[in-house]
């Protein structure tokens, strides 16, 4: 019988798994090498979507996860971390338009809500955009998408868990897993503390492969860096996720905006001292693209540039659920954690406690590697 579970990592996955386990009556210790939300969850665009995700089980998992966010936010009075404003996307060349048409066609085939807007229709949703930056038509709109504020979500999930009896251990890295007879018996921390466990859940994000190594297993990962630009407050109306050709942006609370492009990710470099820096010219280019799209951003300055490490399993798909060769060792590791965490974390927690979730988790088992 599983009574005490150790969750490794206090990001969106760790917090979601901990909350679900606690709600189901388990005693939980969640341990993190730093502070909750101090890793990838604190530096993510956190766009909630299932826009073009393949194969079909990944799409379906993402759609169910979006619904789980919606339901949780509706259950919690004054919840302020979930924003379902939709997503606007367009391209500025024929190759990009062809890709976007294919994506829209694909999600419509899956029953996912999407429609095409004209420039006038897009401006009715986002009136502060510069009309000259928009095409006449073929602006894709995905109305059920949005974003979360991960730190606020994590705070809610962990505080609820602690009130329910869970223990939060921070700034104390996992250094060893005691494994005998094909079971994890205990977790050892850098402080020297030993925590006996009936089950362990690996929610260590970009370091999930290291925790897996401690269990005597191998999890292939191909993590990437993500660069995010946070602006000063701007008196401009932005209500949705925007994917324009030169800039991706969304609101970030307090009038601030969060900006990103795929291209700027390659401008992050690791120096000889181990510090990561981002080329200033790349940051300036993204800011200028934002100002061109939203002229009200003219006076904004850059408050911070953060570099997050995206945890991406070797084939790009989530790794969820128990390991066959170590049946009390479980995974909750993926890219798109902002989207998946609440729902996928609940599926994993249910399986930890002996409930049958094989139909949902089978496509994402560790054993596929």
N, C-alpha and C positions, 0 to 999 in steps of 0.2 A: 504493500500500500504506500502511495506517495503522500508524505506528510510535509516534508521540508524540501523546498526547491530553491536552488541558487541560480539567479539570473545574472549573467555576466554582461555588463553594459547598461548604461542608464540614458540611452538616446531614445528616439521614438519607439523603436522596437522593444527595447528593454522595459521602458515605462508601460507600454501597452500590454506586454506579456505579464508583467508584475501585477498590473491592475486586474487583468482577467483572472489570474491565479488567485489573487487575494479575494476577489468577489466570489470565486468558486469554493472558498474555504481553506485553501492551502496556506501553510506558513511559508513566507518568502523572504529571502535575503537577496537584495539586488546590490551588486558591487561594481564600482566603476573606478578606473585608474585615475580619473580626474573628477570634474564636477558634472552633474547631470546636464545634458545638452551641450557639453563642452567640446564635443568632437564634430562629426559630420552634421549632426542635427542642428548645430548652431551656425552652420554656414552652408545653407542649401536654398535653392530657389523655391523649393517646396510647392511645386505646381501639382495639384491633384487632378489626375486625368487617366484616361485609357485611350489616348489618341494615337491610333496606329500601332498599338502594341501587339506583337505576335509571339507565339502562336495563340490560337483561340483560348486555351485555358488561362494564359497570362492576361489576355483582355478581360475575360470573365471575372477573374480574381480581382482585377483593378476596378471593374464596375461595381462589384459587390463591396469593395473597400471604400469607394466613394459614397455608397449608400450608408455604410457604417459610420463614416464621418458625419454625414447629415443627421443620422439618428442620434449619435452621441451629443452633438451640439444642441439638438432639440430637447434632449433629456436634462441638460444642465442649465439651470437658470443663470443668465448673464454670461454664458459662454462667449468668449471673444477671440477664439483662435481660428475659427473656421469661416471661410469667406467663399461663397459660391456665386461669383459674379460672371462666370463664363470666360471664354478665351477667344480672342480675335487673332487671325493669322492670314498673312498674304505673302506673295512673292513678287520679285521685280524682274524676273527673266523667264523665258519660256520653259527652261529646264525645271526651275523651281515651281512654276505653275503646274507643270505636268505632275511633279511629285505630290503637290498639294491636292490636285484632282484625284489622284490615285488613293491618297490617304482618306479623303472624304468618301469616295466610293466604297472603300473597304469598311470604314466604320458604319456607314449606312447599311451595308449588307449584314452587319452584326446587330442591327437594331439600335445603334448608338445615335444619340441626337446630334445632328449637324445640319447646318443650312448655309446657303450662299447669300451674302449681302452685297448691296451696292455701296458706293461711297456714301451716299446720303443716309442710308440705313445704318452704316457703321458710325457716322457722325451723330446720329440720334442717340447712340449708346455712349459714345465717347466724344462729347462736343468740343473738348479742348484740343483734339488732334488737329494738325495742320492738314487741310484738305489736299494741298499740293503734294503731300507725301503718300497719299492713298491712290490706289488704282480706281478706275471707274466702276469695276465690278470684280467678281471672284475674290471676295474677302470671306474667308471661312469663319463661321461662328459656331462654337461648341458651348452651348449655354449651361450645361451642368458641370463644367469644369470650374476650377478656382484655385485657391491656395490656402495653406494653413500657416499659422505662426507656431513653429515647432516648440520653441521654448515655453510658450504659454500652455500648449497642449501637454507637454511633458510635466510641467509644474502641476497641472490639474491631476494627471494620472498618478503621479508619485505621491502627492499630498493625500489623495483619496486612499491610496494603498497604505501609506503609513498610518493614517487614521484607522484603517482596517487591520492593523497589526504587522504589516510588513516592516522590515528593517532596511534602511538605506545606508550603505557603506560607500563613502566617497574618498577619492585621493588614495586609493589602496589597490594596486594592480594585482591581478591574478598571476601567480608565478608557477603554480603546479596544480595538476589534477591527479588525485590518487585513484588509480584504476586497478582493480583486481577482479578476476572471474567475470570479465566482460561487463563490468559495471563501474561507474564513477562513484567512489565512496566519499570523497571529500575534496574540498577546494582550499588551496593554501594561498594566502595573500602576501604581498611584499612586507607588510608589518609583522609577519610571522604568525598571524592568526590562522587557525585551521577551522573550517566550517564543514561539518558533516552534512551530506546531502543524499536525499533519495532520488533526486533528479537534478540535472543541470541544463540550462538553456543558454546557448551561445548567441548572444545579441551584440557581439563586439564590433560590428560594423567593419571598417577597413582592416581591423586587426583580428577578424574572425578566423583567418587562416592560422594565426599563431595560437589561438586557443584550441583550435582543432588539432594542431601539432601536439599540444600538451596531452590530448586525449589519445594520441597514437594513430590518428587518422590524417588524411591529406585533403585539404580543400583548395582547389585551384582558384586564384583570384586574379583579376586584371584591373585593379583600381585605377582611377584617373583623377586628376585634379579639376576642381571647378572654381572659377574666379567670380566673385560677386562684388558689385559696387553699390555702396549705400550712400545716398545723397543727404544733404541737409533738407529740412522741411521746405516744401514748395507749395505755393498757393495755386495748385493746378488740380483739376478734377481728373483723377485716374481711378476707375472703379473695377477694372478687369485685368486679367493677364493679357499682355499684348506680345505677340510674336511678329514683329516687323522685320524686314530684311536686314536692317542694320543694327537693331537693338531688340532685346527682350526685356520687358519690364513689368512690374506690378507694384501696388502700394505696399508699404511696410510699416504702417502705423505712425501716428504723430505727424502726418503730412510728408513723411519721408518716402523715397522710392528706392526700389531694388532693381538694379540693372545687370544684365548678363548678355553675352553672346557665346556661341561655341568657339569662335575664333580667339576670344580673349583667354580662354583656358590655356592655350599654348604659350601665352606670354608670361606664365608663372615659371620661375626658375629657382632651383635649389643651389645655393652657393656653397663654398667649401666649408663654411662654418655650420652648415645645416639649416640656415635661415632661408625662407622662401620669399622672394620678391617678385613684383609684377611690373613689367615695363610700363613706364608712365605714358608713353605714346599710345599704347593700346587702351589704357584707361581713358585718355583724352578722346580717342576716337569714338568710344562707346558713349561717353557723355555728350559729345557733339551730335551723334545720331539721335540721342534722346531729346536734345534741345530742338533739333530739326522737326521731330515728330510732334513734340509738345512744346510750343514756343514759350509757354508759361514756366518752363524749366530754365529759362535764360540765366537766372541769378543763382541757381543751385551750385553748391560746392560739394566736393567729395568728403564725406565724414569718415568713411573707412573703406578699405578694400580687404576682403577676407578670402582666404583660399581654403576650401574644404577638400577632403579626400573622399571621393565617391566609392563605396564598397560595391564592387561588381564581381559576382561569381564568374568563373571561367567561360560559361556559355551565355552570360548576360541575364539569365533567368534567376528568380529567387531560389534560395535553398531553405526549405521549411520542413519541420517535423523531425521525427526520431531517426537515429542512425541504426540500421539493422544490426551491425556488428557491436554496437554499444547502446543497447536499447533504452537506457535512461539518460542518454546524451542527445539533446535536441538542438535544432537550428532555427533561427529567425534572422536571415541574412539576405539582403538584396539591395540593388539599386531601386529607386522609386519608393524608398521607405516612407516618405511623407504621405504618399497615396496609400500604401498597403498596410501600414503598421497596425491600425486599430483592428481591422478585420483579420488579417493574417496572424497577428499576435494572439487574437482570441482563438483561432483555429489551433495554433500550436499549444496554447495553454490547455485547451480541452483535451488534446491528445496526451499531453504530459500527465494529466490526471486520469487517463484510461478511457476517455470517450473516443468513439470511432469517428475520425475525420479523414479517413483514407480517400474517399471519393474526391474531396477538395484538395488534398495535399499530394496525392499520387504523382501528378506531373512535376512536382518540385522536390522530389526526394534527393538526398545526398548521393544515393547509390547510382545515379545516372553518370557520375564521373568515372 
